[in-house]
């Protein structure tokens, strides 16, 4: 087995992907991969042990990198929605890895962007990318993550943020209704409280007046999926309005990130929600809200905007980080 093999992980609140990748080519190639339910294990080390024991091809690994859903301080990460503390040095010692890196999950996803194939993205706006320009990544799922890629010495380097926990900026009267409702229940309204799966349910609670024609149970674990399905299928007119507001808020926040990072290299929309609501993202509402940033409409109009379709971008990015280390 080649010593160019590395272990990569995308550790999320619901599921975790682990994979062994061969770094001998320009894009990391998966040798073995498996998805686990995160809370089926007491910690990441137990999951790694199960994965390595199940696949003989994972017996010799030079290094490892894990993208985790939470802030990383030094070589330690406390996951936001999982009662885990991940310590790089302990994992390295337990499995004999020469080096272990920890990245925020959006930071890891960002490292996939330079190696994504054309077929792994959907273009919302072609734009006119500036060579070596900054690239922004925003991803809504269970939460909302954001990261930035800067070109340094001929290579892109990612920087994580916790911008999803910044305050939600209302732009319209309906946004204000959502802001008031979420603030009343939570004490404040973060961007993640609106632009995320749970955020879609929050929007429903705030603006969906009357009985839902599609029978959506907003308190169910699958409320966001039910709302978006009802909206995309036209089963409930009020759900269409809920999804429209969500898409506009998503586009507006993507535009905020584009301004903060001056993302002349492009903006990439990742996460689990975007590929599932592509028709809504392509309706024009997302881009209209993205561009509505006077006096910078022209700059935003020139930025490429693309949706990441590869569901394993975080895992790929973690592996690609190892190739740059």
N, C-alpha and C positions, 0 to 999 in steps of 0.2 A: 504494500500500500504506500502511495506517495506521501512524503512528508509535507507536501503542499496542502494536505487535507486539514480543514479547520472545522470546528463545531460552531454553529450559529444558532441563535435563538431569538424568537419574537414572543416576549412574555406579556400576555394581556390579562385583563381582569376575568375574562370568561374562558378563553382558550389560549394555549401556548403551542407554538410550532418550534420544533427542534430539527436541525438538519446538519448533515456532514457535507461539506462542499470541497471540490477540487479547485485549487487556485492556479492551475497550470496554464489556463487560457485567459484572455482579456476580460471575460465575464465569468464569475464563479459558477461552476457546474455542480448541481445537486447530485450527490452519490446516494444518499439515503435521507429520508425525511418522514416525520410523523407528527400528528397533531394530538394534543392531550387536553383534557379539561383541567384547567389550572388548579381548582380547589380540590381535585382528587388526590392531591399530594400536599404533604406538610411543608415542603420547601422545594426550591429549585434543584438542589442536589439530589433529592430522592427521584425527581423526574428524570434528570440526566442519567442517573444510574439505571433506571428502567429502560431508557432509550438505548443506551450503550449495550446493555445486556441483551437486547432484542435483535441487534444487528451486528454481526461479526465484522462487517465492513467499517464499523465505527471504532475499531480497536486501537488505532494509532492516529492520534490527533496532535498537531503541532501547537495550536492555539485555539482560543475560543472568544466569541463576542456575543453579548446578549443585549438586545433592545428591550427595555423594561418600561411598563406603563407607570411612570413616576419620576420624580426628580432624582438625579444622580449627583452625589457629592463625593468627589474623590473616587474611591473604588467601592463605594457603598451606595445601595439604592433601597429606599423604602417605598414599596408599591402603593399607589394611591387607593386602589379598591380591593387589594388583597393583603391579608395580614402576614406578608413576607418581608424579611430583610435579606437582600442579596448582597453578599460580600465576595468580591472578586478574588481576594487572596485565599479565602477558605475553599472556594471552588477549585482554584489552581492546585492547592495542596492536596485536596481530596482525590483529584483525578490525575495528578501528575502533569498538568498542562504547563507549558513553559510560560504562557502569558494569558491572562483573561482580561477582557475589556468590557465595561458596562457603558451603555448609551441609553439615553432617553428613547422611547419607542419611535417618536417622530424624527429624532436625530438619525436613528437607524434607517428609517424609511427614506430619508433624504439621501443617504449614500447609495440607494438603489437607482436614483434618478439618472445619474450619468451612464448607466449600463442598460436602461430600459430600451426595448425594441419598439419600433413604430407601432406594431400591432398590440402593444401592451398599454397604449394610451389612446384616449379619444380627444380629439382637438375641439375645444369650444371656441377658441380664438387663435388664429394663426399668428397674428402680431408680427413684429419685426425684432427678433431677439438680438441683443447686443452681445457679441463674443466676449466671453469671460465675465458677463454681467451676473449680478446676484440672482439666485433662484430661491423662491419661497415655496414651502410645502405646508398645506393645511389639510387636516383630515378629521372628519366628524364620524363618530361611531358611538360607542358607549360614552365617550367623552369627546373633547375637542383638543387636538394637538396642533402645534405649529412649530416649524423649524425653518432655518435659513441656511443656504449654501453660499459660501464665499470662495472665490478662486484665490488660492495661495500657492505661489511657486509652481504654477502649471497644473495644479490639482484642486478639485473642489473639496472644501472642508465644511462640515456641518456644525451648526451651533443650535442647541436646543433652547426652547423657551417654555414658559408656563403661561403663555398669553391667553389660553383658553379660560383661565380663571380670572382674567381681567374683567372689568365692568362691561355689561352689555350696553351698547350705545343705540338707543331708540331713535328712529328716523321719521316714523309716520305715526298717525294716531293709533293704528292697530298695534304697532310696536310698543307704544306707550301703555296700551291696555295689557300687553304681555308683561312689560316691565313692572307695572303696578301689581299684577297678580302674583308673579314670581317673588317679588320683593316682600309682599305681604306674607307669603308662606315660608320663605327661606331667610328673610332678613336682608337680603340683597339679591341682585340678579347678575350673575356672571354670563359671559358670552356662551360658555358651555351649557348653562341652564336653558338656552334657547337653541343653539346650533349643536345638536347631538340627538341621539335616539330619545333619551329622556326629555330633551328639549322639545322635540316634536309633540310629545304628550303634554308638555307644559303649555305649548301654543294652543293645542286642542282645548285644554281646560279654560284658557283665557278668552278665546274668541269663537269657539264652536257653540253657537246659540241653538238651543232646541235639541230635539232627538236626532241621533245619527241615523241616516237612512241605511247605512251599512251595518248598523248594530255594533260599532266599535266599543269595546270595554277599555276605557282609557287607563284603568288601574291594573290591567293585565301585563304580564311580562313581555308580551309581544304587541303592545299597543302601537309602537312606532311603525312596525311592519303592517299592521292592520290599517292604520291611517293612510300610509302611503299607497297601499294596494287599493283602498277605496277611492283615493284621489285619482290615481293613474287610470283606474278602470271606469271612472265617472260614476261610481255607485252612490256617492254622497257629495252633493254640491258644496256643503259646508267643509267637508274634508279637502276638497279641491282648494278652497280658500286657505285652509290651514297649511297645506303643502306649499302653496304659493308664497305665503308669508315666510315659511321656513327657508325656501330657496332664495328669496330676496335677502333674508338675514345672513344666509351663508355667503352669498355673493358680496354683500356689503362688507362682511368681516374679511373675506379674501382680499377685497380691495384695500381694506385697512392694513392688512399684513403686507400687501404689495407696496404701499406707500412707506410703511415703517422700514422696510428692507430695501427699497428702491430696486424692485425685482425686475430689472431690465432683461434678465436672462430667461424669465418665465415664471409662471405660477402653476404648481401642480396640486391637484385636488385628489387626495387619497382617502383612505378609510373605507369602512364597510358600507356606508350609506350611498355614496355618490354613484357607484356602478348600478345600484338597484333603482335609482330614480333618474337615470340618464335622460329620458324624455322631458322630465320637468326641468332639468339643468339646461337642456338644449332649447327650451321654449323662448329664451331671450330675457327672462326675468333675472337670472343669475348675473349675466353680463351687464345688464342695465344697471343693477345695483353695484356691481363691481366698478363700473366706470364713473358713476355719479359722485365724483370727488372734485368738484370745481376748486381751483383752476387747473387741475391735473388730468382732465379727461383725455387729452391727447397722449400723455405719457402712458396712461393705463391702457388706452386703445392699442398701443404698440407692444404691450406685453403679451407674449403667448400664454394661453390658459389651456391646460390639459388635465383630463381626468385619468388617474392611474387605474387601469383595469386589472392588473396583476394582483391577486389577493395575497400573494406571498412576498410583496415588495419589502416588507419589514425584515423578513428572514433573509432575502437576497441582499439587502443593504447591510445587515450585520456581517454577512460573509464578505461582502465587498470591502467593508472597513478593515477586515483582517488583511486584505491584499495591499492596503495603503499603509498599514502600520509598520 
